[in-house]
Amino acid sequence: MAEVGFTVIDDGRAVEVASAEGVERARHAQGAGRPVAIDLDERAAYLGVAASVRARALASLEAPDFTLPDLDGRLHTLSNHRGKKVLLVAYASW
């Protein structure tokens, strides 16, 4: 009987592996100082970026590119506004 699959999300890519390999990848990432979220019931793990990588990104003071809709539903990508001042208003109800 084949082993049940396990989903590992690393660097934005989802990979299906055997359960034992998925847990081992998560342990290895955690040992390397990366944050890890693992759900054994759902057979899934998310491997975060190491603190040193996040620190370099923050030190660069460059915002990551993203796309969001305006109130009329038109999509706007941050990189399309390079060189202009942009005001982003975020709200959460939680």
Phi and psi in radians as a Rosetta constraint file:
Dihedral C 1 N 2 CA 2 C 2 CIRCULARHARMONIC -1.249 0.35
Dihedral N 2 CA 2 C 2 N 3 CIRCULARHARMONIC 2.560 0.35
Dihedral C 2 N 3 CA 3 C 3 CIRCULARHARMONIC -1.266 0.35
Dihedral N 3 CA 3 C 3 N 4 CIRCULARHARMONIC 2.547 0.35
Dihedral C 3 N 4 CA 4 C 4 CIRCULARHARMONIC -1.142 0.35
Dihedral N 4 CA 4 C 4 N 5 CIRCULARHARMONIC 2.456 0.35
Dihedral C 4 N 5 CA 5 C 5 CIRCULARHARMONIC -1.219 0.35
Dihedral N 5 CA 5 C 5 N 6 CIRCULARHARMONIC 2.768 0.35
Dihedral C 5 N 6 CA 6 C 6 CIRCULARHARMONIC -2.430 0.35
Dihedral N 6 CA 6 C 6 N 7 CIRCULARHARMONIC 2.280 0.35
Dihedral C 6 N 7 CA 7 C 7 CIRCULARHARMONIC -1.699 0.35
Dihedral N 7 CA 7 C 7 N 8 CIRCULARHARMONIC 2.193 0.35
Dihedral C 7 N 8 CA 8 C 8 CIRCULARHARMONIC -2.020 0.35
Dihedral N 8 CA 8 C 8 N 9 CIRCULARHARMONIC 2.171 0.35
Dihedral C 8 N 9 CA 9 C 9 CIRCULARHARMONIC -1.839 0.35
Dihedral N 9 CA 9 C 9 N 10 CIRCULARHARMONIC 1.999 0.35
Dihedral C 9 N 10 CA 10 C 10 CIRCULARHARMONIC -2.403 0.35
Dihedral N 10 CA 10 C 10 N 11 CIRCULARHARMONIC 2.219 0.35
Dihedral C 10 N 11 CA 11 C 11 CIRCULARHARMONIC 0.993 0.35
Dihedral N 11 CA 11 C 11 N 12 CIRCULARHARMONIC 0.655 0.35
Dihedral C 11 N 12 CA 12 C 12 CIRCULARHARMONIC 1.372 0.35
Dihedral N 12 CA 12 C 12 N 13 CIRCULARHARMONIC 0.045 0.35
Dihedral C 12 N 13 CA 13 C 13 CIRCULARHARMONIC -2.003 0.35
Dihedral N 13 CA 13 C 13 N 14 CIRCULARHARMONIC 2.356 0.35
Dihedral C 13 N 14 CA 14 C 14 CIRCULARHARMONIC -1.672 0.35
Dihedral N 14 CA 14 C 14 N 15 CIRCULARHARMONIC 2.299 0.35
Dihedral C 14 N 15 CA 15 C 15 CIRCULARHARMONIC -2.230 0.35
Dihedral N 15 CA 15 C 15 N 16 CIRCULARHARMONIC 2.349 0.35
Dihedral C 15 N 16 CA 16 C 16 CIRCULARHARMONIC -1.619 0.35
Dihedral N 16 CA 16 C 16 N 17 CIRCULARHARMONIC 2.187 0.35
Dihedral C 16 N 17 CA 17 C 17 CIRCULARHARMONIC -2.367 0.35
Dihedral N 17 CA 17 C 17 N 18 CIRCULARHARMONIC 3.044 0.35
Dihedral C 17 N 18 CA 18 C 18 CIRCULARHARMONIC -1.211 0.35
Dihedral N 18 CA 18 C 18 N 19 CIRCULARHARMONIC 2.679 0.35
Dihedral C 18 N 19 CA 19 C 19 CIRCULARHARMONIC -0.957 0.35
Dihedral N 19 CA 19 C 19 N 20 CIRCULARHARMONIC -0.826 0.35
Dihedral C 19 N 20 CA 20 C 20 CIRCULARHARMONIC -1.070 0.35
Dihedral N 20 CA 20 C 20 N 21 CIRCULARHARMONIC -0.714 0.35
Dihedral C 20 N 21 CA 21 C 21 CIRCULARHARMONIC -1.181 0.35
Dihedral N 21 CA 21 C 21 N 22 CIRCULARHARMONIC -0.663 0.35
Dihedral C 21 N 22 CA 22 C 22 CIRCULARHARMONIC -1.094 0.35
Dihedral N 22 CA 22 C 22 N 23 CIRCULARHARMONIC -0.787 0.35
Dihedral C 22 N 23 CA 23 C 23 CIRCULARHARMONIC -1.142 0.35
Dihedral N 23 CA 23 C 23 N 24 CIRCULARHARMONIC -0.687 0.35
Dihedral C 23 N 24 CA 24 C 24 CIRCULARHARMONIC -1.134 0.35
Dihedral N 24 CA 24 C 24 N 25 CIRCULARHARMONIC -0.719 0.35
Dihedral C 24 N 25 CA 25 C 25 CIRCULARHARMONIC -1.071 0.35
Dihedral N 25 CA 25 C 25 N 26 CIRCULARHARMONIC -0.729 0.35
Dihedral C 25 N 26 CA 26 C 26 CIRCULARHARMONIC -1.121 0.35
Dihedral N 26 CA 26 C 26 N 27 CIRCULARHARMONIC -0.742 0.35
Dihedral C 26 N 27 CA 27 C 27 CIRCULARHARMONIC -1.111 0.35
Dihedral N 27 CA 27 C 27 N 28 CIRCULARHARMONIC -0.737 0.35
Dihedral C 27 N 28 CA 28 C 28 CIRCULARHARMONIC -1.096 0.35
Dihedral N 28 CA 28 C 28 N 29 CIRCULARHARMONIC -0.775 0.35
Dihedral C 28 N 29 CA 29 C 29 CIRCULARHARMONIC -1.099 0.35
Dihedral N 29 CA 29 C 29 N 30 CIRCULARHARMONIC -0.743 0.35
Dihedral C 29 N 30 CA 30 C 30 CIRCULARHARMONIC -1.128 0.35
Dihedral N 30 CA 30 C 30 N 31 CIRCULARHARMONIC -0.677 0.35
Dihedral C 30 N 31 CA 31 C 31 CIRCULARHARMONIC -1.130 0.35
Dihedral N 31 CA 31 C 31 N 32 CIRCULARHARMONIC -0.451 0.35
Dihedral C 31 N 32 CA 32 C 32 CIRCULARHARMONIC -1.517 0.35
Dihedral N 32 CA 32 C 32 N 33 CIRCULARHARMONIC 0.116 0.35
Dihedral C 32 N 33 CA 33 C 33 CIRCULARHARMONIC 1.518 0.35
Dihedral N 33 CA 33 C 33 N 34 CIRCULARHARMONIC 0.249 0.35
Dihedral C 33 N 34 CA 34 C 34 CIRCULARHARMONIC -1.632 0.35
Dihedral N 34 CA 34 C 34 N 35 CIRCULARHARMONIC 2.451 0.35
Dihedral C 34 N 35 CA 35 C 35 CIRCULARHARMONIC -1.201 0.35
Dihedral N 35 CA 35 C 35 N 36 CIRCULARHARMONIC 2.489 0.35
Dihedral C 35 N 36 CA 36 C 36 CIRCULARHARMONIC -2.331 0.35
Dihedral N 36 CA 36 C 36 N 37 CIRCULARHARMONIC 2.330 0.35
Dihedral C 36 N 37 CA 37 C 37 CIRCULARHARMONIC -2.034 0.35
Dihedral N 37 CA 37 C 37 N 38 CIRCULARHARMONIC 2.154 0.35
Dihedral C 37 N 38 CA 38 C 38 CIRCULARHARMONIC -2.270 0.35
Dihedral N 38 CA 38 C 38 N 39 CIRCULARHARMONIC 2.375 0.35
Dihedral C 38 N 39 CA 39 C 39 CIRCULARHARMONIC -2.204 0.35
Dihedral N 39 CA 39 C 39 N 40 CIRCULARHARMONIC 1.758 0.35
Dihedral C 39 N 40 CA 40 C 40 CIRCULARHARMONIC -1.184 0.35
Dihedral N 40 CA 40 C 40 N 41 CIRCULARHARMONIC -0.589 0.35
Dihedral C 40 N 41 CA 41 C 41 CIRCULARHARMONIC -1.106 0.35
Dihedral N 41 CA 41 C 41 N 42 CIRCULARHARMONIC -0.682 0.35
Dihedral C 41 N 42 CA 42 C 42 CIRCULARHARMONIC -1.569 0.35
Dihedral N 42 CA 42 C 42 N 43 CIRCULARHARMONIC -0.090 0.35
Dihedral C 42 N 43 CA 43 C 43 CIRCULARHARMONIC 0.967 0.35
Dihedral N 43 CA 43 C 43 N 44 CIRCULARHARMONIC 0.957 0.35
Dihedral C 43 N 44 CA 44 C 44 CIRCULARHARMONIC -2.544 0.35
Dihedral N 44 CA 44 C 44 N 45 CIRCULARHARMONIC 2.606 0.35
Dihedral C 44 N 45 CA 45 C 45 CIRCULARHARMONIC -2.485 0.35
Dihedral N 45 CA 45 C 45 N 46 CIRCULARHARMONIC 2.490 0.35
Dihedral C 45 N 46 CA 46 C 46 CIRCULARHARMONIC -2.008 0.35
Dihedral N 46 CA 46 C 46 N 47 CIRCULARHARMONIC 2.186 0.35
Dihedral C 46 N 47 CA 47 C 47 CIRCULARHARMONIC -1.807 0.35
Dihedral N 47 CA 47 C 47 N 48 CIRCULARHARMONIC 1.982 0.35
Dihedral C 47 N 48 CA 48 C 48 CIRCULARHARMONIC -1.389 0.35
Dihedral N 48 CA 48 C 48 N 49 CIRCULARHARMONIC 3.131 0.35
Dihedral C 48 N 49 CA 49 C 49 CIRCULARHARMONIC -1.561 0.35
Dihedral N 49 CA 49 C 49 N 50 CIRCULARHARMONIC 2.470 0.35
Dihedral C 49 N 50 CA 50 C 50 CIRCULARHARMONIC -1.061 0.35
Dihedral N 50 CA 50 C 50 N 51 CIRCULARHARMONIC 2.647 0.35
Dihedral C 50 N 51 CA 51 C 51 CIRCULARHARMONIC -1.018 0.35
Dihedral N 51 CA 51 C 51 N 52 CIRCULARHARMONIC -0.640 0.35
Dihedral C 51 N 52 CA 52 C 52 CIRCULARHARMONIC -1.130 0.35
Dihedral N 52 CA 52 C 52 N 53 CIRCULARHARMONIC -0.638 0.35
Dihedral C 52 N 53 CA 53 C 53 CIRCULARHARMONIC -1.208 0.35
Dihedral N 53 CA 53 C 53 N 54 CIRCULARHARMONIC -0.750 0.35
Dihedral C 53 N 54 CA 54 C 54 CIRCULARHARMONIC -1.102 0.35
Dihedral N 54 CA 54 C 54 N 55 CIRCULARHARMONIC -0.685 0.35
Dihedral C 54 N 55 CA 55 C 55 CIRCULARHARMONIC -1.111 0.35
Dihedral N 55 CA 55 C 55 N 56 CIRCULARHARMONIC -0.721 0.35
Dihedral C 55 N 56 CA 56 C 56 CIRCULARHARMONIC -1.108 0.35
Dihedral N 56 CA 56 C 56 N 57 CIRCULARHARMONIC -0.710 0.35
Dihedral C 56 N 57 CA 57 C 57 CIRCULARHARMONIC -1.123 0.35
Dihedral N 57 CA 57 C 57 N 58 CIRCULARHARMONIC -0.720 0.35
Dihedral C 57 N 58 CA 58 C 58 CIRCULARHARMONIC -1.187 0.35
Dihedral N 58 CA 58 C 58 N 59 CIRCULARHARMONIC -0.680 0.35
Dihedral C 58 N 59 CA 59 C 59 CIRCULARHARMONIC -1.140 0.35
Dihedral N 59 CA 59 C 59 N 60 CIRCULARHARMONIC -0.470 0.35
Dihedral C 59 N 60 CA 60 C 60 CIRCULARHARMONIC -1.246 0.35
Dihedral N 60 CA 60 C 60 N 61 CIRCULARHARMONIC -0.318 0.35
Dihedral C 60 N 61 CA 61 C 61 CIRCULARHARMONIC 1.030 0.35
Dihedral N 61 CA 61 C 61 N 62 CIRCULARHARMONIC 0.362 0.35
Dihedral C 61 N 62 CA 62 C 62 CIRCULARHARMONIC -1.780 0.35
Dihedral N 62 CA 62 C 62 N 63 CIRCULARHARMONIC 2.182 0.35
Dihedral C 62 N 63 CA 63 C 63 CIRCULARHARMONIC -1.263 0.35
Dihedral N 63 CA 63 C 63 N 64 CIRCULARHARMONIC 2.472 0.35
Dihedral C 63 N 64 CA 64 C 64 CIRCULARHARMONIC -1.182 0.35
Dihedral N 64 CA 64 C 64 N 65 CIRCULARHARMONIC 2.588 0.35
Dihedral C 64 N 65 CA 65 C 65 CIRCULARHARMONIC -1.268 0.35
Dihedral N 65 CA 65 C 65 N 66 CIRCULARHARMONIC 2.484 0.35
Dihedral C 65 N 66 CA 66 C 66 CIRCULARHARMONIC -2.691 0.35
Dihedral N 66 CA 66 C 66 N 67 CIRCULARHARMONIC 2.867 0.35
Dihedral C 66 N 67 CA 67 C 67 CIRCULARHARMONIC -2.223 0.35
Dihedral N 67 CA 67 C 67 N 68 CIRCULARHARMONIC 2.305 0.35
Dihedral C 67 N 68 CA 68 C 68 CIRCULARHARMONIC -2.411 0.35
Dihedral N 68 CA 68 C 68 N 69 CIRCULARHARMONIC 2.648 0.35
Dihedral C 68 N 69 CA 69 C 69 CIRCULARHARMONIC -1.482 0.35
Dihedral N 69 CA 69 C 69 N 70 CIRCULARHARMONIC 2.630 0.35
Dihedral C 69 N 70 CA 70 C 70 CIRCULARHARMONIC -1.533 0.35
Dihedral N 70 CA 70 C 70 N 71 CIRCULARHARMONIC -3.026 0.35
Dihedral C 70 N 71 CA 71 C 71 CIRCULARHARMONIC -1.141 0.35
Dihedral N 71 CA 71 C 71 N 72 CIRCULARHARMONIC -0.370 0.35
Dihedral C 71 N 72 CA 72 C 72 CIRCULARHARMONIC -1.629 0.35
Dihedral N 72 CA 72 C 72 N 73 CIRCULARHARMONIC 0.039 0.35
Dihedral C 72 N 73 CA 73 C 73 CIRCULARHARMONIC 1.562 0.35
Dihedral N 73 CA 73 C 73 N 74 CIRCULARHARMONIC -0.019 0.35
Dihedral C 73 N 74 CA 74 C 74 CIRCULARHARMONIC -1.312 0.35
Dihedral N 74 CA 74 C 74 N 75 CIRCULARHARMONIC 2.363 0.35
Dihedral C 74 N 75 CA 75 C 75 CIRCULARHARMONIC -1.443 0.35
Dihedral N 75 CA 75 C 75 N 76 CIRCULARHARMONIC 2.435 0.35
Dihedral C 75 N 76 CA 76 C 76 CIRCULARHARMONIC -2.265 0.35
Dihedral N 76 CA 76 C 76 N 77 CIRCULARHARMONIC 2.293 0.35
Dihedral C 76 N 77 CA 77 C 77 CIRCULARHARMONIC -1.869 0.35
Dihedral N 77 CA 77 C 77 N 78 CIRCULARHARMONIC 2.342 0.35
Dihedral C 77 N 78 CA 78 C 78 CIRCULARHARMONIC -0.992 0.35
Dihedral N 78 CA 78 C 78 N 79 CIRCULARHARMONIC -0.729 0.35
Dihedral C 78 N 79 CA 79 C 79 CIRCULARHARMONIC -1.106 0.35
Dihedral N 79 CA 79 C 79 N 80 CIRCULARHARMONIC -0.394 0.35
Dihedral C 79 N 80 CA 80 C 80 CIRCULARHARMONIC -1.248 0.35
Dihedral N 80 CA 80 C 80 N 81 CIRCULARHARMONIC -0.254 0.35
Dihedral C 80 N 81 CA 81 C 81 CIRCULARHARMONIC -1.879 0.35
Dihedral N 81 CA 81 C 81 N 82 CIRCULARHARMONIC 0.285 0.35
Dihedral C 81 N 82 CA 82 C 82 CIRCULARHARMONIC -0.965 0.35
Dihedral N 82 CA 82 C 82 N 83 CIRCULARHARMONIC 2.345 0.35
Dihedral C 82 N 83 CA 83 C 83 CIRCULARHARMONIC 1.547 0.35
Dihedral N 83 CA 83 C 83 N 84 CIRCULARHARMONIC -0.100 0.35
Dihedral C 83 N 84 CA 84 C 84 CIRCULARHARMONIC -1.957 0.35
Dihedral N 84 CA 84 C 84 N 85 CIRCULARHARMONIC 2.712 0.35
Dihedral C 84 N 85 CA 85 C 85 CIRCULARHARMONIC -1.367 0.35
Dihedral N 85 CA 85 C 85 N 86 CIRCULARHARMONIC 2.369 0.35
Dihedral C 85 N 86 CA 86 C 86 CIRCULARHARMONIC -2.230 0.35
Dihedral N 86 CA 86 C 86 N 87 CIRCULARHARMONIC 2.286 0.35
Dihedral C 86 N 87 CA 87 C 87 CIRCULARHARMONIC -1.883 0.35
Dihedral N 87 CA 87 C 87 N 88 CIRCULARHARMONIC 2.098 0.35
Dihedral C 87 N 88 CA 88 C 88 CIRCULARHARMONIC -1.955 0.35
Dihedral N 88 CA 88 C 88 N 89 CIRCULARHARMONIC 2.100 0.35
Dihedral C 88 N 89 CA 89 C 89 CIRCULARHARMONIC -1.853 0.35
Dihedral N 89 CA 89 C 89 N 90 CIRCULARHARMONIC 2.111 0.35
Dihedral C 89 N 90 CA 90 C 90 CIRCULARHARMONIC -2.023 0.35
Dihedral N 90 CA 90 C 90 N 91 CIRCULARHARMONIC 2.509 0.35
Dihedral C 90 N 91 CA 91 C 91 CIRCULARHARMONIC -2.442 0.35
Dihedral N 91 CA 91 C 91 N 92 CIRCULARHARMONIC 2.439 0.35
Dihedral C 91 N 92 CA 92 C 92 CIRCULARHARMONIC -2.362 0.35
Dihedral N 92 CA 92 C 92 N 93 CIRCULARHARMONIC 2.479 0.35
Dihedral C 92 N 93 CA 93 C 93 CIRCULARHARMONIC -1.735 0.35
Dihedral N 93 CA 93 C 93 N 94 CIRCULARHARMONIC 0.139 0.35
